[in-house]
Amino acid sequence: MVAYPSELYALVTSWLYDHATRLTLDVLSAGPVPAHIGFVMDGNRRYAKHEGKAVKEGHADGFTSLQRVLECLLKLHVKCVTVYAFAIENFNRPPEEVDALMTLLREKLLEISQKGQLLEQYGVRLNVIGERSLLPLDVQEIAKQVEDMTARNDRAILNVCMPYASRNEITAAVRTLIDEEKPSVSSSGISEHDIDQSLETNIRGSPALDILIRTSGVHRLSDFMLWQCCDSTQVHYTPGYWPEFGLRDLVPILLDYQLKRWGTQASLALS
């Protein structure tokens, strides 16, 4: 079968991209790899407007970007990825947009968890983190189903925060400590360590947050992982919209992480 010029171009381009991606990941894997990366996946709506698409298409393209980025990170053996999928305040958006997002969540949570799909391929356990009682009942059921389906996967973790607010997570952790009446609380008050260990992200086995990335050029955390962003967390703001985010954006961030790690190790060796 003879390939037409356009088809041949597409085949060659795809081959070159795959090999360039593989080579890039091989180079990155030779250095220190972060254990936990968080994403504020911002800019789906503005991307849709810029491309002349419906808002729901922008969110769908954002999920495609998530799959692409997640696979790269899993190939690098990043242990944990946490994504800000839906903020509690997002319920204030137009009802048709909220409904479209819920429909997308229904479809995509099940899709990536099916046999042979991304989570099974890489042994990823999925956790839904946040005030899930605010979700429609069927979405709550799907979230529980997906968690059960991936519960035995032990090579990596994907935390999907929905609907989420960091202040709610911290408040819930304090409330849990008080309700459980732990000895440390009654004898000396609630410590930072107590709160840290009671956060939902930590209860689910997530390591310390190494890198936090927010797309679309907005420089704020928007109530995402406020407690987890400690002194050692590297925060990066990238200019492009989330559906456009890819390996070309990720590489300089990971190289910066590696250079700083090597610098820290060198300083310790000289001290």
N, C-alpha and C positions, 0 to 999 in steps of 0.2 A: 504494500500500500504506500503510495507516494504522498508525502506530506506537502501541503501547500505552503508557500512562503510564510504566511501569517501563523500557521500551525507550527511550522518549524521554528520560527522565532520564539513562540510561546514555550515550546519544549526546551529549547536551548536556554532561555531566560530562567525557566523553572529549575533546570539542572544546575545552572550557575548559582542561583540563589540558595538551593539546598546545600551545595558544597561549600559555599561561602559561610552559610550559617553553621554548618558542622565544624568547619575550621575555626571560626570565631569562638564557638562554645568550647572546643578543645583547648584553645589558648587560655580562655578565662578559667577553665577548670584546673589549670596548672597552679593557680594562685589561691589564696584564701577565699572561700565562698561564704557569703552571709547565710546565717541559719534562718532568719525570719525577715521577710520583706512585706511591707504594707502598702496598699494603693488606695488613694482617693481618686476614683475613676471619674474625673470631672470633664465636662465638655460635650457630652452626647447630644444635648439639645442644640447647642451652638454649631456643632459639626453638621447636624441635620439641616439647620437653616442655611449654613454656608454652602452645602451641597445641593440645596433645593429638594430635600427629602422630607418625608413626614417624621415627626418626632419619634414615633415608635420604630421607624427604620434606623434612626440614629442610635437608639438603645440596642437594637438588634446587632448593629455593626459594632457597638461597644462590647457586646458579649463575644463576638468573633475575635475581637482584639484580646479579650481576656484569655480565651482558649489558646491563642497564638503565643502570648507572653507567658502564660502558665506552663505551656509545654517546654519552652526554652529554659525556664527556671528549674523545672523538674529534671531536665537533661543535665543541668549543672549540679543536681543533687541539693538544691535549696530545700531545707527541711520543712519550712512553713511559709505559706502565703496567706495574707489576710486582706480582704477586699471590702471596701465600703460600697455595698450594693444598693442600699436604700436607707436613707436617714428617716428618723421619726418625723421630722418636719416636712419630709417629702409628701406626707399625706395632705399637706396644704396646697399641693399643686392641683391643676384642673382635674376633675374626676376622670375624664377620658384618658388622660395621661397616666394616672394612677392605675386605672383598669388595664391599660396596655402593658404597664410594667408588671403587674401581677400575672397577666397572661404569659408574658415572657419568662418570668420566674418559674411558673408551672412547667412550661415546656423545657426550659434549658436545664433546670436542676435535675430533672429526670434524664434528659438526653446525655449529659456528661457522666452520669452514674451508671448507665446501662453496661451490660457485659460487653467487653471489647472496646469500650470507649476510654476517654482520657484518664479518669480516676482509677479504673481497674488496671489499665496499662502500666501506670506508674505507682500503683499501690497507695493511693491517696485517700485519707479519711476526711470526709466533709463534715464540718460543724456549722450549724446555723446559729449565729450569736446575736442576741438582742431581745427586744420585747416582742417575742413571736405571738403573744396573745393578741396583738393588734392586727395581725395578718388575717385575711379571710380563712375560714375554717379549712377549706380544701388545700390552701397553700400551707397551713400548719401541718396538715396530714402528710403532704408531699415532703415537707422538710424532715419530718420524723421518719418517713419511709426511706429517704435518701441517706440519712444518718445511719439507719439500721443496715442498709445495703452496703455501706462502706465502713462499718464499724470495725471490721477485722483487718482493714488495710493499715499497715504500720510503717510504710516507708516515707510518707510525707503527710502534711496536714494542709487543708484548704479551709480557712475560716471565712464564711460568707456572712457579713454583718448586715442584718436586715430584720426588722427596722431597728436602727441602732442610734444611740447617742452615748458618747463617752461618759457624760455626767450621770446618765442613768445607770451605766455599768458600775461606776464607782459607788453610787448611792446603794445599788443592790448589794454590792460587796459588803458595805458597812452594815446594812440591814441584816444580812446573813450572819455576820459576826455577832451582832447583838442577839439575834434570835437563837443562835446556837449556844450562847452563853459560854464561850470558850474561856478556859482558865486565864489565858493571857489577857483577855479583855477585862475580866472582873478584877484581876490583881493589879494591873498596871496600865489599863486603858488600851485603846486600839493603836497599834503601831503601823508604820508604813509597810512592814513585812506582812502583817496580818492582812491588810487591804490587798497588797500585791498578790498574795496567795489565794485570795478569795475572788479575784476578778475572773469573769467567765472565760476569757482567753487563756488564763493560766490554768484554770481548772481543767480545761480541755487539752492541756499538755503543750501549749505553745511556748517556744523558747523566747528569750528576750528579743525585743524588736531592734534589728540592726539598721534597717533602712526604711524610710517612709517617703513615698513618691506621690506627688500630686501633679496632675496634668492640667492643661488649659491656661497656664500662666497666672493662676490665682494664688496669692501667697497667704494662705491661712489654712488651719487644720480642720475647721468646720466641725468641731466636737467629735473628732475621730482619734481614738487611742491617745488621749491626752496624758493619761497616767503612764502608759507604756513608752512614751517619747521621753527617754531619760537623756542624761548628758552624752552617753555613748551612741545614741541614735543619730544617724546621718539623715537629714531632711533635704530632699531635692524637689524643686519646682521646675517643671518642664513646660515650654510654651505651647506645644501642640495639643489638640483635643485628644481625648482618650481613644476614640476609634482609630486614630492615626498613630498611636503609640506602638512602637515595635522594638526590634533588636537594636536598631541604629540609635535609639534613645536610651536603651538599657545599658549598652556597652560602656559609654563614658561614666555612667553612674557606678557600675561594678568596678571599673578600673580605678576610679577615685577611692572606692572602698578598699580595694586591695593595696593601693599606694599608702593610704593612711594606716592600714594594719601593719604593713611592712615597716613604716616609719615608727610606729609604736613599739614593735618588736625590736627594732634597732636601738631605740632609746633605752629600752629595758636592758638590752644586752650590754650597753655601754655604762649603765649606772652601777 
